[in-house]
Amino acid sequence: MVARLRDAAFFLAEDRKRPLADRVEDLAGVIFQQGLGTYRDKAARMAKLVQAMGRQGALSGDALSKATRAAGSPRPTS
């Protein structure tokens, strides 16, 4: 059990060396679903959806900023 916890601690420390935002392009090599493209494509679609919600007023302020960041976009666009 101790060995597994040490392995987990090692991999967590390695993963934390690189921010999640830097890993978005890695998603370009992982298929989301056949016919729907990669996980990077899915993230791009999500970012467009969040931007559209911001333009329509469904999201604003802090919620828009957080959703934009979560979708993988650097900042909201008008």
The first five atom37 places (N, CA, C, CB, O) and aatype in JSON, in Angstrom:
{
  "aatype": [12, 19, 0, 1, 10, 1, 3, 0, 0, 13, 13, 10, 0, 6, 3, 1, 11, 1, 14, 10, 0, 3, 1, 19, 6, 3, 10, 0, 7, 19, 9, 13, 5, 5, 7, 10, 7, 16, 18, 1, 3, 11, 0, 0, 1, 12, 0, 11, 10, 19, 5, 0, 12, 7, 1, 5, 7, 0, 10, 15, 7, 3, 0, 10, 15, 11, 0, 16, 1, 0, 0, 7, 15, 14, 1, 14, 16, 15],
  "atom_mask": [
    [1, 1, 1, 1, 1],
    [1, 1, 1, 1, 1],
    [1, 1, 1, 1, 1],
    [1, 1, 1, 1, 1],
    [1, 1, 1, 1, 1],
    [1, 1, 1, 1, 1],
    [1, 1, 1, 1, 1],
    [1, 1, 1, 1, 1],
    [1, 1, 1, 1, 1],
    [1, 1, 1, 1, 1],
    [1, 1, 1, 1, 1],
    [1, 1, 1, 1, 1],
    [1, 1, 1, 1, 1],
    [1, 1, 1, 1, 1],
    [1, 1, 1, 1, 1],
    [1, 1, 1, 1, 1],
    [1, 1, 1, 1, 1],
    [1, 1, 1, 1, 1],
    [1, 1, 1, 1, 1],
    [1, 1, 1, 1, 1],
    [1, 1, 1, 1, 1],
    [1, 1, 1, 1, 1],
    [1, 1, 1, 1, 1],
    [1, 1, 1, 1, 1],
    [1, 1, 1, 1, 1],
    [1, 1, 1, 1, 1],
    [1, 1, 1, 1, 1],
    [1, 1, 1, 1, 1],
    [1, 1, 1, 0, 1],
    [1, 1, 1, 1, 1],
    [1, 1, 1, 1, 1],
    [1, 1, 1, 1, 1],
    [1, 1, 1, 1, 1],
    [1, 1, 1, 1, 1],
    [1, 1, 1, 0, 1],
    [1, 1, 1, 1, 1],
    [1, 1, 1, 0, 1],
    [1, 1, 1, 1, 1],
    [1, 1, 1, 1, 1],
    [1, 1, 1, 1, 1],
    [1, 1, 1, 1, 1],
    [1, 1, 1, 1, 1],
    [1, 1, 1, 1, 1],
    [1, 1, 1, 1, 1],
    [1, 1, 1, 1, 1],
    [1, 1, 1, 1, 1],
    [1, 1, 1, 1, 1],
    [1, 1, 1, 1, 1],
    [1, 1, 1, 1, 1],
    [1, 1, 1, 1, 1],
    [1, 1, 1, 1, 1],
    [1, 1, 1, 1, 1],
    [1, 1, 1, 1, 1],
    [1, 1, 1, 0, 1],
    [1, 1, 1, 1, 1],
    [1, 1, 1, 1, 1],
    [1, 1, 1, 0, 1],
    [1, 1, 1, 1, 1],
    [1, 1, 1, 1, 1],
    [1, 1, 1, 1, 1],
    [1, 1, 1, 0, 1],
    [1, 1, 1, 1, 1],
    [1, 1, 1, 1, 1],
    [1, 1, 1, 1, 1],
    [1, 1, 1, 1, 1],
    [1, 1, 1, 1, 1],
    [1, 1, 1, 1, 1],
    [1, 1, 1, 1, 1],
    [1, 1, 1, 1, 1],
    [1, 1, 1, 1, 1],
    [1, 1, 1, 1, 1],
    [1, 1, 1, 0, 1],
    [1, 1, 1, 1, 1],
    [1, 1, 1, 1, 1],
    [1, 1, 1, 1, 1],
    [1, 1, 1, 1, 1],
    [1, 1, 1, 1, 1],
    [1, 1, 1, 1, 1]
  ],
  "atom_positions": [
    [[0.82, -1.18, 0.0], [0.0, 0.0, 0.0], [0.88, 1.26, 0.0], [-0.94, -0.01, 1.21], [0.59, 2.21, -0.73]],
    [[1.91, 1.26, 0.79], [2.79, 2.43, 0.87], [3.43, 2.7, -0.48], [3.87, 2.21, 1.95], [3.57, 3.86, -0.88]],
    [[3.83, 1.66, -1.18], [4.46, 1.84, -2.49], [3.48, 2.49, -3.48], [4.94, 0.48, -3.04], [3.88, 3.34, -4.27]],
    [[2.24, 2.1, -3.44], [1.23, 2.69, -4.34], [1.01, 4.16, -4.02], [-0.1, 1.93, -4.25], [0.87, 4.98, -4.93]],
    [[0.98, 4.5, -2.74], [0.82, 5.9, -2.35], [2.02, 6.73, -2.77], [0.6, 6.01, -0.84], [1.87, 7.88, -3.19]],
    [[3.21, 6.16, -2.67], [4.41, 6.88, -3.13], [4.38, 7.08, -4.64], [5.7, 6.12, -2.72], [4.75, 8.14, -5.13]],
    [[3.94, 6.06, -5.37], [3.8, 6.2, -6.82], [2.81, 7.32, -7.15], [3.33, 4.87, -7.46], [3.07, 8.15, -8.02]],
    [[1.7, 7.32, -6.45], [0.68, 8.34, -6.7], [1.24, 9.73, -6.39], [-0.57, 8.07, -5.84], [0.99, 10.67, -7.15]],
    [[1.97, 9.87, -5.31], [2.57, 11.15, -4.95], [3.57, 11.6, -6.01], [3.26, 11.07, -3.58], [3.63, 12.78, -6.36]],
    [[4.35, 10.66, -6.54], [5.32, 10.98, -7.59], [4.6, 11.49, -8.83], [6.18, 9.74, -7.93], [4.97, 12.53, -9.37]],
    [[3.58, 10.76, -9.3], [2.89, 11.15, -10.52], [2.11, 12.46, -10.34], [1.94, 10.05, -10.96], [2.02, 13.25, -11.27]],
    [[1.57, 12.68, -9.17], [0.89, 13.95, -8.9], [1.89, 15.1, -8.98], [0.21, 13.92, -7.52], [1.61, 16.13, -9.58]],
    [[3.05, 14.93, -8.37], [4.08, 15.97, -8.41], [4.53, 16.24, -9.84], [5.29, 15.57, -7.54], [4.75, 17.39, -10.21]],
    [[4.68, 15.19, -10.65], [5.08, 15.36, -12.05], [4.0, 16.09, -12.83], [5.36, 13.99, -12.69], [4.3, 16.98, -13.63]],
    [[2.74, 15.73, -12.61], [1.64, 16.37, -13.31], [1.52, 17.84, -12.96], [0.34, 15.66, -13.0], [1.15, 18.66, -13.81]],
    [[1.81, 18.18, -11.73], [1.67, 19.57, -11.27], [2.78, 20.48, -11.78], [1.64, 19.61, -9.77], [2.69, 21.7, -11.63]],
    [[3.81, 19.92, -12.37], [4.9, 20.73, -12.92], [4.46, 21.49, -14.17], [6.09, 19.84, -13.25], [5.08, 22.49, -14.53]],
    [[3.41, 21.03, -14.81], [2.93, 21.64, -16.05], [1.47, 22.03, -15.87], [3.11, 20.67, -17.27], [0.63, 21.17, -15.6]],
    [[1.15, 23.32, -16.03], [-0.24, 23.77, -15.84], [-1.19, 23.12, -16.84], [-0.32, 25.29, -15.96], [-0.79, 22.75, -17.94]],
    [[-2.45, 22.99, -16.46], [-3.45, 22.4, -17.34], [-3.58, 23.17, -18.65], [-4.79, 22.34, -16.64], [-3.77, 22.57, -19.7]],
    [[-3.47, 24.49, -18.59], [-3.6, 25.3, -19.8], [-2.54, 24.92, -20.84], [-3.48, 26.78, -19.46], [-2.77, 25.05, -22.04]],
    [[-1.38, 24.46, -20.38], [-0.32, 24.06, -21.3], [-0.57, 22.69, -21.92], [1.02, 24.05, -20.57], [0.13, 22.28, -22.84]],
    [[-1.55, 21.99, -21.42], [-1.83, 20.64, -21.9], [-2.94, 20.58, -22.96], [-2.21, 19.76, -20.74], [-3.22, 19.51, -23.5]],
    [[-3.56, 21.71, -23.25], [-4.69, 21.72, -24.18], [-4.3, 21.19, -25.56], [-5.24, 23.14, -24.3], [-5.05, 20.42, -26.16]],
    [[-3.15, 21.58, -26.06], [-2.75, 21.13, -27.39], [-2.49, 19.63, -27.43], [-1.51, 21.88, -27.84], [-2.57, 19.02, -28.5]],
    [[-2.17, 19.03, -26.29], [-2.0, 17.57, -26.24], [-3.3, 16.84, -26.59], [-1.52, 17.14, -24.84], [-3.28, 15.69, -27.03]],
    [[-4.42, 17.53, -26.4], [-5.72, 16.92, -26.67], [-5.95, 16.7, -28.17], [-6.83, 17.79, -26.1], [-6.85, 15.95, -28.55]],
    [[-5.15, 17.35, -29.0], [-5.31, 17.22, -30.45], [-5.02, 15.8, -30.92], [-4.39, 18.21, -31.17], [-5.44, 15.41, -32.01]],
    [[-4.32, 15.03, -30.12], [-3.98, 13.67, -30.5], [-4.88, 12.6, -29.91], [0.0, 0.0, 0.0], [-4.62, 11.41, -30.08]],
    [[-5.93, 13.02, -29.21], [-6.82, 12.07, -28.54], [-8.21, 12.18, -29.16], [-6.87, 12.32, -27.0], [-8.85, 13.23, -29.09]],
    [[-8.68, 11.09, -29.75], [-10.0, 11.09, -30.38], [-11.09, 11.12, -29.32], [-10.17, 9.86, -31.3], [-11.1, 10.31, -28.4]],
    [[-12.01, 12.06, -29.47], [-13.17, 12.16, -28.58], [-14.19, 11.09, -28.96], [-13.81, 13.57, -28.63], [-14.54, 10.24, -28.15]],
    [[-14.64, 11.16, -30.2], [-15.57, 10.16, -30.72], [-15.47, 10.22, -32.24], [-17.06, 10.42, -30.22], [-15.36, 11.3, -32.83]],
    [[-15.52, 9.08, -32.84], [-15.43, 9.02, -34.29], [-16.5, 9.91, -34.91], [-15.56, 7.57, -34.79], [-17.68, 9.82, -34.56]],
    [[-16.08, 10.75, -35.83], [-17.0, 11.67, -36.47], [-17.13, 13.01, -35.76], [0.0, 0.0, 0.0], [-17.63, 13.97, -36.34]],
    [[-16.68, 13.08, -34.51], [-16.75, 14.33, -33.75], [-15.38, 14.94, -33.52], [-17.43, 14.1, -32.42], [-15.27, 16.02, -32.95]],
    [[-14.34, 14.26, -33.96], [-13.0, 14.81, -33.85], [-12.32, 14.49, -32.54], [0.0, 0.0, 0.0], [-12.66, 13.54, -31.84]],
    [[-11.33, 15.33, -32.22], [-10.5, 15.13, -31.04], [-11.05, 15.87, -29.83], [-9.07, 15.57, -31.33], [-12.0, 16.65, -29.94]],
    [[-10.45, 15.63, -28.7], [-10.82, 16.38, -27.5], [-10.49, 17.86, -27.66], [-10.11, 15.8, -26.26], [-11.16, 18.71, -27.07]],
    [[-9.46, 18.18, -28.45], [-9.14, 19.59, -28.72], [-10.27, 20.23, -29.52], [-7.79, 19.72, -29.48], [-10.65, 21.37, -29.27]],
    [[-10.81, 19.49, -30.49], [-11.96, 19.98, -31.26], [-13.15, 20.23, -30.34], [-12.35, 18.98, -32.39], [-13.85, 21.23, -30.46]],
    [[-13.37, 19.3, -29.42], [-14.48, 19.44, -28.47], [-14.28, 20.68, -27.6], [-14.6, 18.18, -27.58], [-15.23, 21.42, -27.34]],
    [[-13.05, 20.91, -27.15], [-12.75, 22.09, -26.33], [-13.01, 23.37, -27.12], [-11.29, 22.06, -25.84], [-13.53, 24.34, -26.58]],
    [[-12.66, 23.37, -28.41], [-12.9, 24.54, -29.26], [-14.4, 24.79, -29.41], [-12.24, 24.35, -30.65], [-14.85, 25.94, -29.38]],
    [[-15.18, 23.72, -29.57], [-16.64, 23.88, -29.67], [-17.2, 24.43, -28.36], [-17.31, 22.54, -30.01], [-18.1, 25.28, -28.38]],
    [[-16.69, 23.96, -27.25], [-17.15, 24.44, -25.95], [-16.82, 25.92, -25.77], [-16.52, 23.61, -24.81], [-17.62, 26.69, -25.25]],
    [[-15.63, 26.32, -26.21], [-15.24, 27.73, -26.11], [-16.17, 28.61, -26.94], [-13.79, 27.91, -26.57], [-16.54, 29.7, -26.49]],
    [[-16.55, 28.16, -28.13], [-17.48, 28.93, -28.96], [-18.85, 29.03, -28.29], [-17.63, 28.28, -30.35], [-19.48, 30.08, -28.33]],
    [[-19.29, 27.95, -27.67], [-20.56, 27.95, -26.96], [-20.55, 28.96, -25.81], [-20.89, 26.55, -26.44], [-21.5, 29.72, -25.63]],
    [[-19.48, 28.96, -25.05], [-19.36, 29.89, -23.92], [-19.37, 31.33, -24.42], [-18.07, 29.6, -23.11], [-20.01, 32.19, -23.83]],
    [[-18.66, 31.59, -25.51], [-18.63, 32.94, -26.07], [-20.02, 33.37, -26.53], [-17.64, 33.01, -27.25], [-20.43, 34.51, -26.3]],
    [[-20.75, 32.46, -27.17], [-22.11, 32.77, -27.61], [-23.02, 33.06, -26.41], [-22.68, 31.61, -28.44], [-23.85, 33.96, -26.47]],
    [[-22.85, 32.3, -25.34], [-23.65, 32.54, -24.14], [-23.33, 33.91, -23.55], [-23.39, 31.43, -23.1], [-24.22, 34.58, -23.02]],
    [[-22.07, 34.31, -23.64], [-21.69, 35.63, -23.16], [-22.31, 36.73, -23.99], [0.0, 0.0, 0.0], [-22.79, 37.73, -23.45]],
    [[-22.31, 36.56, -25.32], [-22.91, 37.57, -26.2], [-24.42, 37.69, -25.98], [-22.62, 37.22, -27.67], [-24.97, 38.78, -26.09]],
    [[-25.08, 36.58, -25.66], [-26.53, 36.59, -25.46], [-26.92, 37.0, -24.04], [-27.09, 35.22, -25.76], [-28.11, 37.17, -23.74]],
    [[-25.94, 37.17, -23.18], [-26.23, 37.6, -21.82], [-26.53, 36.47, -20.85], [0.0, 0.0, 0.0], [-26.88, 36.72, -19.7]],
    [[-26.4, 35.23, -21.31], [-26.65, 34.1, -20.42], [-25.53, 33.94, -19.39], [-26.81, 32.81, -21.23], [-25.74, 33.37, -18.32]],
    [[-24.37, 34.44, -19.72], [-23.22, 34.44, -18.8], [-22.62, 35.84, -18.82], [-22.15, 33.35, -19.19], [-22.55, 36.48, -19.87]],
    [[-22.19, 36.3, -17.66], [-21.52, 37.6, -17.62], [-20.6, 37.66, -16.4], [-22.55, 38.75, -17.57], [-20.67, 36.82, -15.51]],
    [[-19.76, 38.64, -16.4], [-18.87, 38.88, -15.27], [-18.0, 37.7, -14.92], [0.0, 0.0, 0.0], [-17.36, 37.1, -15.78]],
    [[-17.99, 37.38, -13.64], [-17.14, 36.32, -13.11], [-17.51, 34.95, -13.69], [-17.25, 36.27, -11.59], [-16.63, 34.13, -13.97]],
    [[-18.8, 34.71, -13.87], [-19.24, 33.42, -14.42], [-18.72, 33.24, -15.84], [-20.78, 33.32, -14.4], [-18.29, 32.15, -16.2]],
    [[-18.76, 34.3, -16.64], [-18.26, 34.23, -18.01], [-16.75, 34.0, -18.01], [-18.6, 35.51, -18.78], [-16.25, 33.2, -18.8]],
    [[-16.05, 34.69, -17.15], [-14.6, 34.51, -17.08], [-14.23, 33.08, -16.69], [-14.0, 35.5, -16.07], [-13.33, 32.48, -17.28]],
    [[-14.91, 32.55, -15.7], [-14.62, 31.19, -15.25], [-14.99, 30.16, -16.31], [-15.38, 30.89, -13.95], [-14.24, 29.21, -16.54]],
    [[-16.14, 30.34, -16.97], [-16.55, 29.4, -18.01], [-15.6, 29.46, -19.2], [-17.98, 29.69, -18.46], [-15.29, 28.43, -19.8]],
    [[-15.14, 30.66, -19.54], [-14.2, 30.82, -20.65], [-12.89, 30.11, -20.34], [-13.94, 32.31, -20.92], [-12.33, 29.42, -21.2]],
    [[-12.42, 30.28, -19.13], [-11.17, 29.62, -18.73], [-11.35, 28.1, -18.71], [-10.71, 30.13, -17.34], [-10.47, 27.37, -19.17]],
    [[-12.47, 27.64, -18.19], [-12.73, 26.21, -18.13], [-12.84, 25.59, -19.53], [-14.01, 25.94, -17.35], [-12.47, 24.43, -19.73]],
    [[-13.36, 26.36, -20.47], [-13.52, 25.86, -21.84], [-12.2, 25.85, -22.6], [-14.53, 26.71, -22.58], [-12.11, 25.29, -23.69]],
    [[-11.18, 26.48, -22.03], [-9.88, 26.46, -22.67], [-9.54, 27.69, -23.47], [0.0, 0.0, 0.0], [-8.54, 27.72, -24.19]],
    [[-10.38, 28.73, -23.36], [-10.11, 29.99, -24.04], [-9.32, 30.9, -23.13], [-11.42, 30.67, -24.49], [-9.49, 30.85, -21.91]],
    [[-8.46, 31.72, -23.7], [-7.66, 32.61, -22.86], [-8.48, 33.71, -22.19], [-6.57, 33.24, -23.67], [-8.2, 34.06, -21.04]],
    [[-9.5, 34.27, -22.88], [-10.31, 35.33, -22.3], [-11.61, 35.45, -23.1], [-9.54, 36.69, -22.28], [-11.68, 34.99, -24.25]],
    [[-12.62, 36.06, -22.51], [-13.88, 36.27, -23.25], [-13.67, 37.18, -24.44], [-14.95, 36.85, -22.33], [-12.86, 38.11, -24.39]],
    [[-14.4, 36.92, -25.52], [-14.37, 37.81, -26.68], [-15.74, 38.35, -26.92], [-13.84, 37.08, -27.94], [-16.74, 37.69, -26.63]],
    [[-15.83, 39.56, -27.45], [-17.13, 40.17, -27.7], [-17.57, 39.95, -29.12], [-17.1, 41.66, -27.41], [-18.64, 40.4, -29.51]]
  ]
}
